[in-house]
Amino acid sequence: MWKPFNIAKEDVFDKKWSIIGVGVLVGLMGLYVINMFVSMDLSQLEDYINSLPESMIALLGGELDITNPYSFTSSYIYSFMWLYCGIFLVYMASSLVPQDVENHTIDLTLSKPVSREEYLIGKIGFVYIFILALLAIITVFIASGMVSSEIFIQEGIYWDRVAAATLLATLHLGTLAMTAVFASTIFLDAKKTTLMAVIVMFVMFFIGDFSPVMNPDIGNTLQYFSTWFYYDTTKVFGAGNYANLARDVLVLGAINIALIAASLYMFRKRDIPV
């Protein structure tokens, strides 16, 4: 068990500034959105939101209550977490294994008493540590903005919403990163892996966000095949509606586990000289 941990630890120390940099950047953005809400003319904003086409409202997270600070924050921060963090995670996860193959450092690692499974589990562990640390930093900024905002205080500080949204974001970003890891075990090439992972990400995004404006016969069925459908922070963080939270956590968790298992199986079968 220590071997995967050591592999993960080395990558964490190597990427520590990336964790801090991205986390602080997105956290400051969240803080800005919360502070921006205080100075807005909500009546004009509501008229503007109502004038948007359904496809744009779907992009912002579906039904919006812009007078609610939680809904507003969810629409501009959590709904776009895939854009703020996901693309970077996909790019990073796509190169973890291929970079070692191309640099031939994997030969040295696997020549030690380290199995392929232990090596890949270490890489996967690093990805999840990265995601957890990233969201921890972002959550600190969002939480500090909430407790310092009179509007949030009047609305009520609901830490259960923060916890639920963070859990969903962790699993959602995990599916994006694990898709890249799985693709990397197939191609062992960073460019091909990144291309495949980005294509899958955007396909999932378009299906999940725009299925509500599709033909109901198609959209109502197609939406269940997108991970975005199960990442619904508009209801959880925005409205405190946990009706589908258990289902969404189970589905996203199952997808993470399936991608990890598929990655381990594929990596075991690949012909990698050591």
C-alpha beads as a LAMMPS data file, in Angstrom:
LAMMPS data file: protein, C-alpha beads

274 atoms
273 bonds

1 atom types
1 bond types

-500.0 500.0 xlo xhi
-500.0 500.0 ylo yhi
-500.0 500.0 zlo zhi

Masses

1 110.0

Atoms # bond

1 1 1 0.000 0.000 0.000
2 1 1 2.926 2.339 0.632
3 1 1 4.120 2.064 -2.972
4 1 1 1.047 3.747 -4.547
5 1 1 1.104 6.312 -1.736
6 1 1 4.747 7.185 -2.462
7 1 1 4.002 7.546 -6.186
8 1 1 1.045 9.816 -5.411
9 1 1 3.106 11.824 -2.910
10 1 1 5.839 12.501 -5.460
11 1 1 3.297 13.823 -7.963
12 1 1 1.605 15.969 -5.307
13 1 1 4.905 17.660 -4.411
14 1 1 5.677 18.074 -8.097
15 1 1 2.292 19.711 -8.827
16 1 1 1.759 21.562 -5.547
17 1 1 1.967 25.008 -7.138
18 1 1 -0.587 24.009 -9.754
19 1 1 -2.978 22.981 -6.974
20 1 1 -2.468 26.232 -5.112
21 1 1 -2.533 28.416 -8.233
22 1 1 -5.712 27.008 -9.777
23 1 1 -7.430 26.738 -6.395
24 1 1 -6.709 30.356 -5.446
25 1 1 -7.666 31.633 -8.917
26 1 1 -11.052 29.872 -8.962
27 1 1 -11.581 30.673 -5.278
28 1 1 -11.062 34.382 -5.947
29 1 1 -13.529 34.119 -8.804
30 1 1 -16.089 32.629 -6.430
31 1 1 -15.426 35.422 -3.938
32 1 1 -15.877 37.978 -6.720
33 1 1 -19.222 36.465 -7.782
34 1 1 -20.514 36.568 -4.200
35 1 1 -19.450 40.200 -3.769
36 1 1 -20.806 41.098 -7.218
37 1 1 -24.247 39.839 -6.202
38 1 1 -24.438 42.447 -3.426
39 1 1 -24.017 45.401 -5.803
40 1 1 -26.406 44.195 -8.538
41 1 1 -29.791 45.650 -9.462
42 1 1 -31.763 42.423 -9.176
43 1 1 -34.857 43.743 -10.955
44 1 1 -32.881 44.591 -14.092
45 1 1 -30.958 41.337 -13.878
46 1 1 -34.199 39.362 -13.590
47 1 1 -35.561 41.067 -16.719
48 1 1 -32.309 40.222 -18.509
49 1 1 -32.416 36.556 -17.424
50 1 1 -36.039 36.243 -18.530
51 1 1 -35.097 37.580 -21.968
52 1 1 -32.475 34.878 -22.531
53 1 1 -33.272 31.902 -24.785
54 1 1 -33.914 28.561 -23.097
55 1 1 -30.597 27.185 -24.343
56 1 1 -28.669 29.955 -22.539
57 1 1 -30.642 29.450 -19.330
58 1 1 -29.854 25.729 -19.574
59 1 1 -26.162 26.623 -19.892
60 1 1 -26.381 28.620 -16.663
61 1 1 -27.871 25.694 -14.789
62 1 1 -31.533 25.519 -15.705
63 1 1 -34.206 27.259 -13.665
64 1 1 -32.654 30.331 -12.061
65 1 1 -33.756 32.314 -9.041
66 1 1 -31.393 35.243 -9.328
67 1 1 -32.743 36.828 -6.149
68 1 1 -31.300 33.866 -4.226
69 1 1 -27.533 34.199 -3.538
70 1 1 -27.136 30.414 -3.475
71 1 1 -28.749 29.967 -6.879
72 1 1 -26.708 32.851 -8.299
73 1 1 -23.427 31.444 -6.973
74 1 1 -24.294 27.961 -8.198
75 1 1 -25.008 29.247 -11.714
76 1 1 -21.758 31.170 -12.074
77 1 1 -19.352 29.005 -10.085
78 1 1 -20.456 25.406 -9.570
79 1 1 -22.190 25.068 -12.944
80 1 1 -18.949 26.080 -14.663
81 1 1 -16.595 24.069 -12.465
82 1 1 -15.898 21.841 -15.489
83 1 1 -14.621 24.919 -17.324
84 1 1 -12.646 26.454 -14.453
85 1 1 -11.062 23.194 -13.230
86 1 1 -12.161 20.325 -15.481
87 1 1 -10.245 21.285 -18.612
88 1 1 -7.021 21.723 -16.624
89 1 1 -7.594 18.378 -14.866
90 1 1 -8.199 16.604 -18.174
91 1 1 -5.028 18.078 -19.644
92 1 1 -2.996 17.102 -16.575
93 1 1 -4.463 13.585 -16.217
94 1 1 -3.955 12.932 -19.934
95 1 1 -0.190 13.279 -19.594
96 1 1 0.458 11.447 -16.316
97 1 1 1.082 7.988 -17.793
98 1 1 2.059 8.947 -21.390
99 1 1 4.681 11.384 -20.119
100 1 1 6.379 8.614 -18.140
101 1 1 6.230 6.345 -21.201
102 1 1 7.655 8.977 -23.539
103 1 1 10.406 9.925 -21.079
104 1 1 11.113 6.235 -20.374
105 1 1 10.862 6.899 -16.636
106 1 1 8.154 4.239 -16.430
107 1 1 10.818 1.651 -17.295
108 1 1 12.791 2.584 -14.190
109 1 1 9.679 2.658 -11.983
110 1 1 8.328 -0.713 -13.116
111 1 1 11.762 -2.322 -12.928
112 1 1 11.553 -1.839 -9.149
113 1 1 9.311 -4.060 -7.023
114 1 1 6.276 -2.038 -8.152
115 1 1 3.470 -3.695 -10.068
116 1 1 1.569 -2.014 -12.866
117 1 1 -1.520 -1.882 -10.665
118 1 1 0.404 -0.165 -7.845
119 1 1 1.886 2.333 -10.289
120 1 1 -1.472 3.274 -11.798
121 1 1 -3.243 3.355 -8.427
122 1 1 -0.582 5.835 -7.299
123 1 1 -1.301 8.041 -10.335
124 1 1 -5.054 7.773 -9.804
125 1 1 -4.636 8.532 -6.109
126 1 1 -2.708 11.663 -7.004
127 1 1 -5.546 12.827 -9.274
128 1 1 -8.113 12.510 -6.495
129 1 1 -5.802 14.207 -3.976
130 1 1 -5.387 17.021 -6.497
131 1 1 -9.177 17.366 -6.904
132 1 1 -9.826 17.292 -3.147
133 1 1 -7.110 19.858 -2.411
134 1 1 -8.310 22.065 -5.258
135 1 1 -11.909 22.060 -4.042
136 1 1 -10.801 22.562 -0.436
137 1 1 -9.076 25.817 -1.396
138 1 1 -12.042 26.942 -3.513
139 1 1 -14.481 26.095 -0.713
140 1 1 -12.498 28.161 1.793
141 1 1 -12.878 31.219 -0.439
142 1 1 -16.581 30.591 -1.081
143 1 1 -17.250 29.983 2.626
144 1 1 -15.408 33.164 3.603
145 1 1 -17.485 35.087 1.063
146 1 1 -20.707 33.613 2.437
147 1 1 -20.024 34.429 6.094
148 1 1 -18.958 37.988 5.198
149 1 1 -22.016 38.656 2.998
150 1 1 -25.063 40.231 4.627
151 1 1 -27.295 38.768 1.910
152 1 1 -26.086 35.231 2.611
153 1 1 -26.456 35.792 6.344
154 1 1 -30.044 37.030 5.839
155 1 1 -30.774 34.052 3.600
156 1 1 -29.120 31.715 6.095
157 1 1 -25.720 29.986 6.073
158 1 1 -26.346 26.399 5.008
159 1 1 -23.132 24.391 5.305
160 1 1 -24.951 21.227 4.223
161 1 1 -25.412 22.801 0.774
162 1 1 -21.699 23.601 0.595
163 1 1 -20.815 20.028 1.583
164 1 1 -23.254 18.485 -0.908
165 1 1 -22.091 20.721 -3.778
166 1 1 -18.436 19.963 -2.969
167 1 1 -19.144 16.219 -2.964
168 1 1 -20.895 16.413 -6.332
169 1 1 -18.105 18.584 -7.762
170 1 1 -15.476 16.082 -6.551
171 1 1 -17.243 13.169 -8.225
172 1 1 -18.010 15.170 -11.369
173 1 1 -14.420 16.329 -11.824
174 1 1 -13.358 12.768 -11.010
175 1 1 -15.322 11.423 -13.982
176 1 1 -13.598 13.922 -16.286
177 1 1 -10.115 13.122 -14.979
178 1 1 -10.702 9.350 -14.935
179 1 1 -11.924 9.468 -18.523
180 1 1 -8.549 10.979 -19.395
181 1 1 -6.672 8.351 -17.354
182 1 1 -8.601 5.552 -19.046
183 1 1 -7.909 7.023 -22.493
184 1 1 -4.220 7.337 -21.596
185 1 1 -3.999 3.602 -20.884
186 1 1 -5.385 2.967 -24.374
187 1 1 -3.245 5.379 -26.386
188 1 1 -0.165 5.924 -24.148
189 1 1 0.084 9.217 -26.033
190 1 1 -0.642 12.562 -24.393
191 1 1 -1.993 14.342 -27.480
192 1 1 -4.359 11.555 -28.519
193 1 1 -5.484 11.095 -24.922
194 1 1 -6.201 14.801 -24.451
195 1 1 -8.136 14.957 -27.715
196 1 1 -10.286 11.956 -26.817
197 1 1 -10.937 13.129 -23.259
198 1 1 -11.877 16.655 -24.380
199 1 1 -14.234 15.307 -27.045
200 1 1 -15.978 13.078 -24.497
201 1 1 -16.196 15.980 -22.040
202 1 1 -17.847 18.345 -24.515
203 1 1 -20.224 15.673 -25.812
204 1 1 -21.327 14.999 -22.221
205 1 1 -21.666 18.726 -21.614
206 1 1 -23.841 19.392 -24.644
207 1 1 -26.067 16.392 -23.990
208 1 1 -26.472 17.230 -20.319
209 1 1 -27.031 20.970 -20.645
210 1 1 -29.031 21.126 -23.869
211 1 1 -31.196 18.006 -23.598
212 1 1 -33.961 20.138 -21.959
213 1 1 -34.339 22.149 -25.190
214 1 1 -34.210 19.118 -27.498
215 1 1 -37.185 17.209 -28.783
216 1 1 -38.665 15.713 -25.569
217 1 1 -38.733 12.221 -27.075
218 1 1 -34.975 12.442 -27.616
219 1 1 -33.797 14.774 -24.855
220 1 1 -35.644 13.069 -21.994
221 1 1 -33.931 9.788 -22.828
222 1 1 -30.542 11.091 -23.907
223 1 1 -29.984 13.135 -20.739
224 1 1 -29.525 10.015 -18.601
225 1 1 -26.394 9.113 -20.598
226 1 1 -24.579 12.328 -19.644
227 1 1 -22.681 12.766 -16.387
228 1 1 -23.817 16.397 -16.407
229 1 1 -27.390 15.267 -15.724
230 1 1 -26.267 13.886 -12.359
231 1 1 -24.281 16.987 -11.456
232 1 1 -27.177 19.223 -10.443
233 1 1 -25.874 21.872 -8.070
234 1 1 -28.716 24.200 -9.069
235 1 1 -31.094 22.119 -6.972
236 1 1 -28.623 21.084 -4.284
237 1 1 -26.688 24.301 -3.634
238 1 1 -29.130 26.728 -5.202
239 1 1 -32.379 25.484 -3.655
240 1 1 -31.360 23.010 -0.956
241 1 1 -33.285 20.254 -2.745
242 1 1 -31.682 16.887 -1.942
243 1 1 -34.369 14.678 -3.520
244 1 1 -31.988 13.233 -6.126
245 1 1 -28.694 13.700 -4.279
246 1 1 -28.294 10.039 -3.259
247 1 1 -28.999 8.883 -6.815
248 1 1 -26.577 11.404 -8.319
249 1 1 -23.800 10.509 -5.857
250 1 1 -24.278 6.788 -6.487
251 1 1 -24.266 7.172 -10.287
252 1 1 -21.248 9.487 -10.399
253 1 1 -19.437 7.321 -7.846
254 1 1 -20.168 4.196 -9.888
255 1 1 -18.834 5.863 -13.043
256 1 1 -15.619 6.807 -11.220
257 1 1 -15.179 3.237 -9.998
258 1 1 -15.948 1.770 -13.434
259 1 1 -13.396 4.035 -15.120
260 1 1 -10.754 3.165 -12.516
261 1 1 -11.396 -0.572 -12.963
262 1 1 -11.304 -0.240 -16.758
263 1 1 -8.042 1.739 -16.561
264 1 1 -6.389 -0.898 -14.368
265 1 1 -7.547 -3.698 -16.678
266 1 1 -6.364 -1.913 -19.838
267 1 1 -3.020 -0.908 -18.331
268 1 1 -2.379 -4.485 -17.234
269 1 1 -2.929 -5.697 -20.808
270 1 1 -0.811 -3.076 -22.558
271 1 1 2.557 -4.055 -23.969
272 1 1 4.917 -1.710 -22.128
273 1 1 8.605 -2.685 -22.141
274 1 1 10.225 -2.536 -18.722

Bonds

1 1 1 2
2 1 2 3
3 1 3 4
4 1 4 5
5 1 5 6
6 1 6 7
7 1 7 8
8 1 8 9
9 1 9 10
10 1 10 11
11 1 11 12
12 1 12 13
13 1 13 14
14 1 14 15
15 1 15 16
16 1 16 17
17 1 17 18
18 1 18 19
19 1 19 20
20 1 20 21
21 1 21 22
22 1 22 23
23 1 23 24
24 1 24 25
25 1 25 26
26 1 26 27
27 1 27 28
28 1 28 29
29 1 29 30
30 1 30 31
31 1 31 32
32 1 32 33
33 1 33 34
34 1 34 35
35 1 35 36
36 1 36 37
37 1 37 38
38 1 38 39
39 1 39 40
40 1 40 41
41 1 41 42
42 1 42 43
43 1 43 44
44 1 44 45
45 1 45 46
46 1 46 47
47 1 47 48
48 1 48 49
49 1 49 50
50 1 50 51
51 1 51 52
52 1 52 53
53 1 53 54
54 1 54 55
55 1 55 56
56 1 56 57
57 1 57 58
58 1 58 59
59 1 59 60
60 1 60 61
61 1 61 62
62 1 62 63
63 1 63 64
64 1 64 65
65 1 65 66
66 1 66 67
67 1 67 68
68 1 68 69
69 1 69 70
70 1 70 71
71 1 71 72
72 1 72 73
73 1 73 74
74 1 74 75
75 1 75 76
76 1 76 77
77 1 77 78
78 1 78 79
79 1 79 80
80 1 80 81
81 1 81 82
82 1 82 83
83 1 83 84
84 1 84 85
85 1 85 86
86 1 86 87
87 1 87 88
88 1 88 89
89 1 89 90
90 1 90 91
91 1 91 92
92 1 92 93
93 1 93 94
94 1 94 95
95 1 95 96
96 1 96 97
97 1 97 98
98 1 98 99
99 1 99 100
100 1 100 101
101 1 101 102
102 1 102 103
103 1 103 104
104 1 104 105
105 1 105 106
106 1 106 107
107 1 107 108
108 1 108 109
109 1 109 110
110 1 110 111
111 1 111 112
112 1 112 113
113 1 113 114
114 1 114 115
115 1 115 116
116 1 116 117
117 1 117 118
118 1 118 119
119 1 119 120
120 1 120 121
121 1 121 122
122 1 122 123
123 1 123 124
124 1 124 125
125 1 125 126
126 1 126 127
127 1 127 128
128 1 128 129
129 1 129 130
130 1 130 131
131 1 131 132
132 1 132 133
133 1 133 134
134 1 134 135
135 1 135 136
136 1 136 137
137 1 137 138
138 1 138 139
139 1 139 140
140 1 140 141
141 1 141 142
142 1 142 143
143 1 143 144
144 1 144 145
145 1 145 146
146 1 146 147
147 1 147 148
148 1 148 149
149 1 149 150
150 1 150 151
151 1 151 152
152 1 152 153
153 1 153 154
154 1 154 155
155 1 155 156
156 1 156 157
157 1 157 158
158 1 158 159
159 1 159 160
160 1 160 161
161 1 161 162
162 1 162 163
163 1 163 164
164 1 164 165
165 1 165 166
166 1 166 167
167 1 167 168
168 1 168 169
169 1 169 170
170 1 170 171
171 1 171 172
172 1 172 173
173 1 173 174
174 1 174 175
175 1 175 176
176 1 176 177
177 1 177 178
178 1 178 179
179 1 179 180
180 1 180 181
181 1 181 182
182 1 182 183
183 1 183 184
184 1 184 185
185 1 185 186
186 1 186 187
187 1 187 188
188 1 188 189
189 1 189 190
190 1 190 191
191 1 191 192
192 1 192 193
193 1 193 194
194 1 194 195
195 1 195 196
196 1 196 197
197 1 197 198
198 1 198 199
199 1 199 200
200 1 200 201
201 1 201 202
202 1 202 203
203 1 203 204
204 1 204 205
205 1 205 206
206 1 206 207
207 1 207 208
208 1 208 209
209 1 209 210
210 1 210 211
211 1 211 212
212 1 212 213
213 1 213 214
214 1 214 215
215 1 215 216
216 1 216 217
217 1 217 218
218 1 218 219
219 1 219 220
220 1 220 221
221 1 221 222
222 1 222 223
223 1 223 224
224 1 224 225
225 1 225 226
226 1 226 227
227 1 227 228
228 1 228 229
229 1 229 230
230 1 230 231
231 1 231 232
232 1 232 233
233 1 233 234
234 1 234 235
235 1 235 236
236 1 236 237
237 1 237 238
238 1 238 239
239 1 239 240
240 1 240 241
241 1 241 242
242 1 242 243
243 1 243 244
244 1 244 245
245 1 245 246
246 1 246 247
247 1 247 248
248 1 248 249
249 1 249 250
250 1 250 251
251 1 251 252
252 1 252 253
253 1 253 254
254 1 254 255
255 1 255 256
256 1 256 257
257 1 257 258
258 1 258 259
259 1 259 260
260 1 260 261
261 1 261 262
262 1 262 263
263 1 263 264
264 1 264 265
265 1 265 266
266 1 266 267
267 1 267 268
268 1 268 269
269 1 269 270
270 1 270 271
271 1 271 272
272 1 272 273
273 1 273 274
